[in-house]
Amino acid sequence: MRNIFLSLALACALLGIGFSVSAQQIRDIETLVSLYKDGSAVIDQTWDVTVTEGTEWYIPVDNLGKSYIHDFHVYENDQEYANDGRKWNSDRTLEQKTGRCGIVEKKGGNIELCWGQGPYGDHVYRIVYTIDNLVQAFDDCDGFHWHFLNDEWRVKPEHVSINILNYTTSDVWYWNSEEDHNIQYWAYGMIGQSWMEDGALFFESSQRFDYDSFFSALVRFDKGLFSPAVEADGTFEELKDAAMEGSDYEEDKMTFFDWVCVVILLLVILGLPLLFIGYVLYTLGRKIWRRVTGRRYDKKIFGKDKIIDWYRDVPMDGNPTAFFSLLQSGDLLAKSKFDNFPNLVSAYFLKWIQDGLISVEKDLTKDERTNLRFAKTPDEVDFEDVMERKLFGAAFEASGENRLLEQNEFRNWSYMHDERVSTWPGEAIQRGRPVWQALSEEERCHAVEFKNFLSDFTLIGERAAPEVAVWEKYLVLAASLGIADKVAKEFERLFPKAMEEYVQKTHMTDTRTTYYVLNSLNTSSAAMMSSALSHQAQRSAARAEATRRSFGGGGSISRGGGGGGFGGGHGGGSR
């Protein structure tokens, strides 16, 4: 009980200091740990980073005990870095370290795994190395306590995930209950969850690392699952006791303060139903009032809450992410970001068609259906918009080796990458915010007025067709509103020759195909998002079940504890 309140207090305190002063980023570290029968392990990490300073990345590994690290390799874009072995020289320039990796041997048997950062900008590195004798033999079990990620990072990871799997043994790991299991596991050092799925262990952070965050896993195996090459010093219980000290797994006794808190919570809970009913009635009333009066916009953003005029010029130079972000942030009656985000995805697909990055091809198996062929790879395109680059890379990956994105391929890909996809709507809002925040209230209003203009396209008084280049931006932003097909049909009715020119330029064969593409883009994007969210819900349910377990069966990762163990150290990241 005490830990719950302490954690809440700590979380509130951290809100005031959670900002980074450096543009250097570690967006994500994915770690795959493959355990072998002899107790050795291959660590395969993927780092998604942005480099703006420094010359190298490094991972200190201290207190190796009877373990030994070797076969260190680094890859980027499927190219292996040159290896300096165990003679890495940190006193070199950025250019001299680029494309190279190696190990620094320090006093006491400690080491640092190092590699060159390469040119400033975004990078995705793959780091692979082997740990001998990770799993060691105890009298009554086999196991390990290893620190996989350090504390005191110079650049704090925003998200980490660790997957530990059984690579060579035929026995399946399982934890069904306190009495029925052949594996027990605990995790320490970060805010997140741990669970088992299909005989593998999963650990994932739910908050960005702070200065004290780290990750270590304590795992106990029944005898017979491994044949460790070495015997551990001491007993597993001693190892466990050291890890449990100060952890959330320790049992608390109720104090007088705890009982006072319980009473306060009960009083709050008893009043919640009335508060909830009042909140629902108030919220519905406000929505109805806003819809009837048209006062649906946030005054803090636009300077007024009712915007009914038209604006014919393309706002924010046609930036779809900024347009989506502003309307999502400032329209108080907007659907949820998850409902509206598929429109942004379809807008970018349309933009790529117009820019010649992908082409529309008839599906040979079905008359009306079309597929999308990628003309360029992500490496061949220099996107200014980070969100656009991310979406293009994901869609290209989903298209497979033939570079042809067929029906349901993006949806299936999204299902398999649900955690990544489910963060995109929120990220799009954040990415677009700096663009519209730099505008005046009047300029922000122009975005809403342009939305009004597109929505009322049938009523426009002008009969002069816009240039095709301008019309392309019109249609992309219309797609981000989910009305591209409607606006295109009205455009064709008003300006048939201009529409014919647009169809020819985009190589969409005819207007019928164009309408089909506009409609199917939105449909497939919505299916993509829906599939990702449904899988996310399934995984959340599995984690919720894991959270209810104890006695080494997963659940919330302990923020405290984690003492003892091997590997890890302090610091790391960029220098």
C-alpha positions as CSV (number, residue, x, y, z in Angstrom):
1,M,0.0,0.0,0.0
2,R,2.8,2.4,1.0
3,N,4.5,1.8,-2.4
4,I,1.3,2.9,-4.3
5,F,1.2,6.3,-2.7
6,L,4.9,6.8,-2.9
7,S,4.8,5.9,-6.6
8,L,2.0,8.4,-7.2
9,A,4.0,11.1,-5.3
10,L,7.1,10.3,-7.3
11,A,5.3,10.4,-10.6
12,C,3.8,13.8,-9.8
13,A,7.3,15.1,-8.8
14,L,8.8,13.8,-12.0
15,L,6.3,15.8,-14.1
16,G,8.3,18.9,-13.4
17,I,11.6,17.6,-14.5
18,G,10.8,15.4,-17.5
19,F,12.1,17.6,-20.2
20,S,15.3,17.0,-22.0
21,V,17.6,19.8,-23.0
22,S,19.3,17.8,-25.7
23,A,17.9,17.2,-29.2
24,Q,19.8,13.9,-29.3
25,Q,17.2,11.1,-29.1
26,I,16.9,7.4,-28.3
27,R,13.3,6.7,-29.4
28,D,13.3,3.0,-28.9
29,I,15.5,0.1,-27.9
30,E,14.2,-3.4,-28.7
31,T,16.2,-6.2,-27.2
32,L,15.9,-9.9,-28.2
33,V,17.6,-12.3,-25.8
34,S,18.0,-15.9,-27.2
35,L,19.0,-18.4,-24.5
36,Y,20.9,-21.6,-25.4
37,K,21.0,-24.9,-23.7
38,D,24.5,-24.3,-22.3
39,G,23.4,-21.1,-20.6
40,S,24.8,-18.7,-23.2
41,A,22.8,-16.0,-24.8
42,V,22.8,-13.9,-28.0
43,I,21.7,-10.3,-27.4
44,D,20.2,-8.7,-30.5
45,Q,19.3,-5.0,-30.0
46,T,17.7,-2.5,-32.4
47,W,18.3,1.2,-31.6
48,D,16.1,3.8,-33.2
49,V,17.9,7.2,-32.6
50,T,18.5,10.7,-33.8
51,V,22.1,11.9,-33.7
52,T,22.8,15.6,-33.3
53,E,26.0,15.6,-31.3
54,G,28.9,13.4,-30.1
55,T,30.9,10.9,-32.1
56,E,30.0,7.4,-30.7
57,W,27.5,5.3,-28.8
58,Y,28.7,3.2,-25.9
59,I,27.3,0.6,-23.5
60,P,29.2,0.0,-20.2
61,V,29.0,-3.5,-18.9
62,D,30.4,-4.0,-15.4
63,N,30.5,-6.8,-12.9
64,L,30.6,-9.7,-15.4
65,G,31.4,-12.3,-12.8
66,K,31.7,-15.7,-14.5
67,S,30.2,-14.4,-17.7
68,Y,32.1,-13.3,-20.8
69,I,31.0,-11.0,-23.7
70,H,32.3,-11.6,-27.2
71,D,31.3,-11.6,-31.0
72,F,30.2,-8.0,-30.9
73,H,28.8,-6.8,-34.2
74,V,26.9,-3.6,-35.4
75,Y,24.8,-3.3,-38.5
76,E,23.0,-0.5,-40.2
77,N,21.0,-0.7,-43.4
78,D,22.0,-4.4,-43.6
79,Q,25.7,-3.3,-43.8
80,E,28.1,-4.7,-41.1
81,Y,30.4,-2.2,-39.4
82,A,34.2,-2.8,-39.5
83,N,35.3,-4.4,-36.3
84,D,38.2,-3.1,-34.2
85,G,38.0,-6.1,-31.9
86,R,38.8,-5.3,-28.3
87,K,41.0,-2.3,-29.2
88,W,38.5,0.4,-29.7
89,N,40.0,3.9,-29.6
90,S,37.5,6.5,-28.4
91,D,39.9,9.4,-29.1
92,R,39.0,9.7,-32.8
93,T,36.9,12.0,-34.9
94,L,33.3,11.3,-36.0
95,E,34.5,10.5,-39.5
96,Q,37.1,8.1,-38.2
97,K,34.6,6.2,-36.1
98,T,31.8,6.1,-38.7
99,G,31.1,2.5,-39.8
100,R,33.2,1.0,-37.1
101,C,32.6,-0.8,-33.8
102,G,34.7,-2.4,-31.1
103,I,35.1,-3.1,-27.4
104,V,37.0,-1.1,-24.7
105,E,38.5,-3.3,-22.0
106,K,38.7,-1.5,-18.6
107,K,40.0,-2.3,-15.2
108,G,38.5,-5.1,-13.2
109,G,37.3,-6.9,-16.3
110,N,34.7,-4.3,-17.2
111,I,34.1,-3.4,-20.8
112,E,32.4,-0.9,-23.0
113,L,30.6,-1.8,-26.3
114,C,31.2,1.1,-28.7
115,W,30.3,2.1,-32.2
116,G,30.5,5.2,-34.4
117,Q,27.4,7.4,-34.6
118,G,27.8,8.2,-38.3
119,P,26.4,11.3,-39.9
120,Y,24.0,13.5,-37.9
121,G,20.4,12.6,-38.4
122,D,18.2,9.5,-37.9
123,H,19.7,6.0,-37.6
124,V,18.5,2.5,-36.9
125,Y,21.4,0.4,-35.5
126,R,21.4,-3.3,-34.9
127,I,23.8,-4.5,-32.1
128,V,24.5,-8.2,-31.7
129,Y,26.8,-9.8,-29.1
130,T,27.1,-13.1,-27.2
131,I,27.1,-13.6,-23.4
132,D,28.7,-16.8,-22.2
133,N,27.4,-18.3,-18.9
134,L,24.4,-16.0,-18.6
135,V,22.3,-18.9,-17.1
136,Q,24.3,-20.5,-14.3
137,A,23.7,-23.6,-12.2
138,F,22.5,-23.4,-8.5
139,D,21.9,-26.3,-6.2
140,D,18.1,-26.5,-6.7
141,C,17.6,-24.6,-9.9
142,D,19.3,-22.7,-12.8
143,G,18.9,-19.0,-13.3
144,F,20.4,-15.5,-13.7
145,H,20.0,-11.9,-12.6
146,W,21.3,-9.7,-15.4
147,H,21.2,-5.9,-15.9
148,F,20.3,-5.5,-19.5
149,L,20.0,-1.7,-19.5
150,N,21.9,0.8,-17.3
151,D,20.8,3.7,-15.3
152,E,22.2,7.3,-15.6
153,W,21.9,7.4,-19.4
154,R,23.3,10.6,-21.0
155,V,20.4,10.4,-23.5
156,K,17.3,8.8,-21.9
157,P,15.5,6.1,-24.0
158,E,11.9,7.0,-24.6
159,H,10.7,3.4,-24.9
160,V,12.3,0.0,-24.4
161,S,11.2,-3.6,-24.8
162,I,12.9,-6.9,-24.0
163,N,12.0,-10.4,-25.2
164,I,13.7,-13.4,-23.7
165,L,13.1,-16.6,-25.6
166,N,14.0,-20.3,-25.5
167,Y,16.2,-20.8,-28.6
168,T,17.4,-24.4,-28.5
169,T,15.7,-26.4,-25.8
170,S,12.6,-28.4,-26.6
171,D,11.0,-27.8,-23.2
172,V,8.4,-25.0,-23.2
173,W,8.6,-22.4,-20.4
174,Y,5.3,-21.9,-18.6
175,W,3.9,-20.2,-15.5
176,N,0.2,-21.1,-14.9
177,S,0.0,-20.5,-11.2
178,E,2.1,-20.3,-8.0
179,E,2.1,-24.1,-7.9
180,D,2.2,-25.0,-11.6
181,H,5.3,-23.5,-13.4
182,N,8.8,-24.4,-14.5
183,I,10.0,-20.8,-14.6
184,Q,9.7,-17.7,-12.4
185,Y,10.6,-14.2,-13.3
186,W,10.8,-10.7,-11.8
187,A,11.9,-7.4,-13.3
188,Y,13.3,-4.2,-11.8
189,G,14.3,-0.6,-12.5
190,M,11.6,0.9,-14.8
191,I,7.9,1.6,-15.0
192,G,6.3,-1.0,-17.2
193,Q,4.9,-4.5,-17.5
194,S,6.1,-8.1,-17.7
195,W,4.3,-11.1,-19.1
196,M,4.6,-14.5,-20.7
197,E,3.2,-15.3,-24.2
198,D,3.7,-18.5,-26.2
199,G,6.5,-19.6,-23.9
200,A,8.5,-16.4,-24.1
201,L,9.1,-13.6,-21.6
202,F,8.2,-10.0,-22.5
203,F,9.1,-6.8,-20.7
204,E,8.1,-3.3,-21.8
205,S,8.4,0.2,-20.4
206,S,5.3,2.4,-20.2
207,Q,7.2,5.6,-19.4
208,R,10.3,7.3,-20.7
209,F,13.5,6.5,-18.7
210,D,14.6,9.0,-16.1
211,Y,18.0,9.4,-14.6
212,D,17.6,6.4,-12.2
213,S,15.8,4.1,-14.6
214,F,17.4,0.8,-15.6
215,F,16.2,-2.7,-16.5
216,S,17.2,-6.0,-14.9
217,A,15.6,-9.4,-15.0
218,L,15.8,-12.1,-12.4
219,V,14.8,-15.5,-13.8
220,R,14.6,-19.0,-12.1
221,F,14.4,-22.2,-14.2
222,D,13.6,-25.7,-12.9
223,K,16.4,-28.1,-13.2
224,G,16.6,-29.9,-16.6
225,L,15.7,-27.0,-18.8
226,F,19.3,-26.0,-19.2
227,S,22.8,-27.6,-18.9
228,P,24.8,-24.6,-17.7
229,A,28.5,-24.6,-18.3
230,V,29.3,-23.1,-14.9
231,E,28.1,-23.2,-11.3
232,A,27.0,-20.0,-9.7
233,D,28.5,-18.7,-6.5
234,G,26.1,-18.8,-3.6
235,T,22.4,-19.8,-3.8
236,F,19.6,-18.5,-5.9
237,E,17.7,-17.4,-2.8
238,E,20.6,-15.1,-1.9
239,L,20.6,-13.7,-5.4
240,K,16.8,-13.2,-5.1
241,D,17.0,-11.6,-1.6
242,A,19.5,-9.0,-2.9
243,A,17.2,-8.2,-5.8
244,M,14.0,-8.0,-3.7
245,E,15.4,-5.5,-1.1
246,G,13.5,-2.3,-1.6
247,S,11.4,-3.6,-4.4
248,D,7.6,-3.4,-4.9
249,Y,7.5,-7.2,-4.5
250,E,8.2,-7.0,-0.8
251,E,5.1,-7.3,1.4
252,D,4.0,-4.2,3.2
253,K,2.3,-4.0,6.6
254,M,-0.6,-1.6,6.9
255,T,0.3,1.5,8.9
256,F,-2.0,4.2,10.5
257,F,-1.2,6.4,7.5
258,D,-2.2,3.6,5.1
259,W,-5.6,3.2,6.9
260,V,-6.3,6.9,6.7
261,C,-5.6,6.8,3.0
262,V,-8.0,3.8,2.6
263,V,-10.8,5.7,4.4
264,I,-10.2,8.8,2.1
265,L,-10.3,6.6,-1.0
266,L,-13.5,4.9,0.2
267,L,-15.2,8.3,0.7
268,V,-14.1,9.3,-2.8
269,I,-15.3,6.0,-4.4
270,L,-18.7,6.4,-2.7
271,G,-19.1,9.8,-4.3
272,L,-17.9,8.9,-7.7
273,P,-21.2,7.6,-9.1
274,L,-22.9,11.0,-8.5
275,L,-19.9,12.8,-9.8
276,F,-19.8,10.6,-12.9
277,I,-23.5,11.1,-13.7
278,G,-23.1,14.9,-13.2
279,Y,-20.1,14.9,-15.5
280,V,-21.9,12.9,-18.2
281,L,-24.9,15.2,-18.2
282,Y,-22.7,18.3,-18.2
283,T,-20.5,17.0,-21.1
284,L,-23.5,16.0,-23.2
285,G,-25.2,19.3,-22.6
286,R,-22.1,21.2,-23.7
287,K,-21.8,19.2,-26.9
288,I,-25.4,19.7,-27.8
289,W,-25.1,23.4,-27.1
290,R,-21.9,23.7,-29.2
291,R,-23.4,21.8,-32.1
292,V,-26.6,23.9,-32.1
293,T,-24.8,27.2,-31.8
294,G,-21.8,26.3,-33.9
295,R,-19.5,27.5,-31.1
296,R,-17.3,24.4,-31.4
297,Y,-13.7,25.8,-31.5
298,D,-11.2,26.4,-28.7
299,K,-10.8,30.1,-28.1
300,K,-7.4,29.6,-26.7
301,I,-6.2,28.4,-30.1
302,F,-8.3,30.4,-32.5
303,G,-9.2,33.5,-30.5
304,K,-12.9,32.8,-31.1
305,D,-15.2,29.8,-30.8
306,K,-17.4,30.2,-33.9
307,I,-15.7,30.2,-37.4
308,I,-18.1,30.2,-40.4
309,D,-16.2,32.0,-43.1
310,W,-14.5,30.5,-46.2
311,Y,-10.8,30.6,-47.1
312,R,-9.7,29.5,-50.6
313,D,-5.9,29.5,-50.2
314,V,-4.2,26.3,-49.0
315,P,-3.3,26.8,-45.3
316,M,0.1,25.9,-43.8
317,D,1.5,25.1,-47.3
318,G,-0.7,22.0,-47.5
319,N,1.0,20.2,-44.6
320,P,-1.3,17.3,-43.8
321,T,0.1,16.6,-40.4
322,A,-0.1,20.2,-39.2
323,F,-3.7,20.5,-40.6
324,F,-4.7,17.3,-38.8
325,S,-3.0,18.4,-35.6
326,L,-4.6,21.8,-35.5
327,L,-8.2,20.6,-36.2
328,Q,-7.8,17.7,-33.8
329,S,-6.5,20.0,-31.1
330,G,-8.9,23.0,-31.7
331,D,-12.2,21.4,-32.8
332,L,-14.0,20.6,-29.5
333,L,-16.5,18.4,-31.4
334,A,-13.9,16.4,-33.4
335,K,-14.0,12.7,-33.3
336,S,-11.2,10.9,-31.4
337,K,-7.7,11.0,-32.8
338,F,-8.0,7.3,-33.6
339,D,-11.1,7.8,-35.6
340,N,-9.7,10.7,-37.6
341,F,-6.1,9.4,-38.0
342,P,-7.0,7.0,-40.9
343,N,-7.9,10.1,-42.9
344,L,-4.4,11.5,-42.5
345,V,-2.9,8.2,-43.6
346,S,-5.1,8.2,-46.8
347,A,-4.1,11.8,-47.4
348,Y,-0.4,10.8,-47.5
349,F,-1.1,7.9,-49.8
350,L,-2.8,10.3,-52.2
351,K,0.1,12.8,-51.9
352,W,2.5,9.9,-52.8
353,I,0.5,9.1,-55.8
354,Q,0.5,12.7,-56.9
355,D,4.3,13.0,-56.3
356,G,5.0,9.8,-58.3
357,L,6.4,7.9,-55.3
358,I,3.7,5.2,-55.8
359,S,1.6,4.3,-58.7
360,V,-1.9,2.8,-59.1
361,E,-2.1,-0.6,-60.8
362,K,-5.2,-2.6,-61.7
363,D,-5.6,-5.8,-59.7
364,L,-5.6,-8.6,-62.2
365,T,-7.8,-10.8,-60.0
366,K,-10.6,-8.4,-59.6
367,D,-11.9,-5.8,-62.0
368,E,-12.4,-2.7,-59.9
369,R,-9.8,-3.3,-57.3
370,T,-6.4,-1.5,-57.5
371,N,-3.1,-2.0,-55.8
372,L,-0.2,0.4,-55.1
373,R,3.3,0.0,-56.6
374,F,6.2,1.7,-54.8
375,A,8.4,3.5,-57.3
376,K,11.0,4.4,-54.7
377,T,12.4,3.1,-51.5
378,P,12.4,5.2,-48.3
379,D,16.1,5.7,-48.6
380,E,15.6,7.4,-52.0
381,V,13.1,10.0,-50.7
382,D,14.0,13.0,-48.5
383,F,10.9,13.8,-46.5
384,E,10.8,17.0,-44.5
385,D,7.8,15.8,-42.5
386,V,8.9,13.1,-39.9
387,M,5.3,11.7,-39.8
388,E,5.3,11.3,-43.6
389,R,8.6,9.5,-43.6
390,K,7.5,7.2,-40.8
391,L,4.2,6.3,-42.7
392,F,6.0,5.8,-46.0
393,G,8.6,3.5,-44.4
394,A,5.8,1.4,-42.8
395,A,3.8,1.1,-45.9
396,F,6.9,0.2,-47.9
397,E,7.7,-2.5,-45.4
398,A,4.2,-3.8,-45.6
399,S,4.4,-4.1,-49.4
400,G,7.0,-6.8,-49.2
401,E,9.8,-7.7,-51.6
402,N,7.6,-7.1,-54.7
403,R,7.0,-3.5,-53.6
404,L,3.3,-4.0,-54.4
405,L,0.9,-3.0,-51.6
406,E,-2.1,-5.2,-52.1
407,Q,-5.5,-5.3,-50.4
408,N,-5.2,-6.0,-46.6
409,E,-1.4,-6.1,-46.6
410,F,-1.2,-2.8,-44.7
411,R,-4.0,-3.9,-42.3
412,N,-2.2,-7.2,-41.6
413,W,1.1,-5.4,-41.1
414,S,-0.5,-3.0,-38.7
415,Y,-2.0,-5.9,-36.7
416,M,1.5,-7.4,-36.3
417,H,2.9,-3.9,-35.3
418,D,0.0,-2.7,-33.2
419,E,2.0,-1.1,-30.4
420,R,3.9,1.0,-33.0
421,V,0.8,1.9,-35.0
422,S,-1.3,2.8,-31.9
423,T,1.1,5.6,-31.0
424,W,1.0,7.3,-34.4
425,P,-2.2,9.4,-33.9
426,G,-0.8,11.0,-30.7
427,E,2.6,11.5,-32.4
428,A,1.0,13.2,-35.4
429,I,-0.7,15.7,-33.2
430,Q,2.6,16.4,-31.4
431,R,4.6,16.6,-34.7
432,G,2.2,19.0,-36.2
433,R,1.8,21.3,-33.2
434,P,5.0,23.4,-33.6
435,V,3.9,24.3,-37.2
436,W,0.5,25.8,-36.2
437,Q,1.7,27.2,-32.9
438,A,4.0,29.5,-34.9
439,L,1.0,31.0,-36.7
440,S,-1.2,33.8,-35.6
441,E,-4.8,33.2,-34.5
442,E,-6.0,34.6,-37.8
443,E,-3.8,32.2,-39.7
444,R,-5.1,29.3,-37.6
445,C,-8.7,30.3,-38.3
446,H,-7.8,30.1,-42.0
447,A,-7.4,26.3,-41.6
448,V,-10.9,26.0,-40.3
449,E,-12.2,28.4,-43.0
450,F,-10.5,26.2,-45.6
451,K,-12.2,23.2,-44.1
452,N,-15.5,25.0,-44.5
453,F,-14.6,25.9,-48.1
454,L,-14.0,22.2,-48.9
455,S,-17.0,21.0,-47.1
456,D,-19.2,23.5,-49.0
457,F,-17.5,23.0,-52.4
458,T,-20.8,22.7,-54.2
459,L,-21.7,26.3,-53.1
460,I,-18.6,28.1,-54.3
461,G,-19.4,31.1,-56.5
462,E,-16.1,31.1,-58.5
463,R,-16.1,29.2,-61.7
464,A,-12.4,29.5,-62.5
465,A,-10.7,26.1,-62.1
466,P,-7.6,26.2,-59.8
467,E,-4.3,25.1,-61.2
468,V,-3.7,21.3,-61.0
469,A,-0.8,21.9,-58.5
470,V,-3.2,23.8,-56.2
471,W,-5.9,21.3,-56.8
472,E,-3.6,18.5,-55.7
473,K,-3.1,20.2,-52.3
474,Y,-6.9,20.8,-52.1
475,L,-7.5,17.1,-52.6
476,V,-4.8,15.9,-50.1
477,L,-6.3,18.1,-47.3
478,A,-9.8,17.0,-48.3
479,A,-8.6,13.4,-47.9
480,S,-7.3,14.3,-44.4
481,L,-10.9,15.3,-43.7
482,G,-12.3,12.1,-45.1
483,I,-14.2,13.9,-48.0
484,A,-11.8,13.6,-50.9
485,D,-14.2,11.5,-53.1
486,K,-17.0,14.0,-52.4
487,V,-14.9,17.0,-53.3
488,A,-13.4,15.3,-56.4
489,K,-16.9,14.6,-57.7
490,E,-18.0,18.2,-57.3
491,F,-14.7,19.4,-58.9
492,E,-15.4,17.2,-61.9
493,R,-18.9,18.5,-62.2
494,L,-17.7,22.1,-62.1
495,F,-14.4,21.7,-64.0
496,P,-14.5,18.5,-66.1
497,K,-11.4,19.4,-68.2
498,A,-9.3,20.3,-65.2
499,M,-10.3,17.0,-63.6
500,E,-9.3,15.1,-66.8
501,E,-5.9,16.8,-66.6
502,Y,-5.5,15.7,-63.0
503,V,-6.4,12.1,-63.8
504,Q,-3.8,12.0,-66.6
505,K,-1.1,13.6,-64.5
506,T,-1.6,11.0,-61.7
507,H,-1.9,8.1,-64.1
508,M,-5.2,6.9,-62.5
509,T,-6.6,5.8,-65.9
510,D,-10.0,7.5,-65.6
511,T,-12.3,9.3,-63.1
512,R,-14.0,6.1,-62.1
513,T,-10.7,4.6,-61.0
514,T,-9.9,7.9,-59.3
515,Y,-13.0,7.8,-57.2
516,Y,-12.4,4.1,-56.4
517,V,-8.9,4.9,-55.2
518,L,-10.0,7.9,-53.1
519,N,-12.6,5.8,-51.4
520,S,-10.5,2.7,-51.0
521,L,-7.6,4.6,-49.5
522,N,-9.8,5.8,-46.7
523,T,-11.4,2.4,-46.2
524,S,-8.1,0.5,-46.1
525,S,-6.5,3.1,-43.7
526,A,-9.5,2.8,-41.4
527,A,-9.1,-1.0,-41.5
528,M,-5.4,-0.6,-40.8
529,M,-6.1,1.5,-37.6
530,S,-8.9,-0.7,-36.5
531,S,-6.9,-3.9,-36.8
532,A,-4.0,-2.4,-34.8
533,L,-6.2,-1.2,-32.1
534,S,-8.1,-4.5,-31.8
535,H,-4.7,-6.3,-31.4
536,Q,-3.6,-3.7,-28.9
537,A,-6.8,-4.4,-26.9
538,Q,-6.0,-8.1,-26.9
539,R,-2.5,-7.6,-25.8
540,S,-3.7,-5.2,-23.1
541,A,-6.1,-7.8,-21.8
542,A,-3.2,-10.3,-21.7
543,R,-1.1,-7.8,-19.7
544,A,-3.9,-7.0,-17.3
545,E,-4.1,-10.8,-16.6
546,A,-0.4,-10.9,-16.1
547,T,-0.6,-7.9,-13.7
548,R,-2.8,-9.9,-11.4
549,R,-0.2,-12.6,-11.0
550,S,2.5,-12.7,-8.4
551,F,5.1,-15.1,-7.0
552,G,7.3,-14.7,-10.1
553,G,4.5,-14.8,-12.7
554,G,4.8,-11.4,-14.2
555,G,2.8,-8.2,-13.8
556,S,4.0,-4.7,-13.1
557,I,7.8,-4.2,-13.1
558,S,9.2,-3.1,-9.8
559,R,10.6,0.4,-9.9
560,G,12.8,-0.2,-6.9
561,G,15.0,-3.1,-5.9
562,G,17.1,-5.0,-8.5
563,G,20.3,-5.0,-6.3
564,G,23.0,-7.5,-6.9
565,G,23.1,-9.4,-10.2
566,F,25.6,-9.1,-13.0
567,G,26.2,-7.0,-16.1
568,G,25.0,-3.5,-16.6
569,G,26.7,-0.6,-14.9
570,H,26.1,3.1,-15.0
571,G,25.8,5.6,-17.9
572,G,25.9,4.9,-21.6
573,G,24.3,6.2,-24.7
574,S,26.1,9.0,-26.6
575,R,29.3,10.8,-26.0
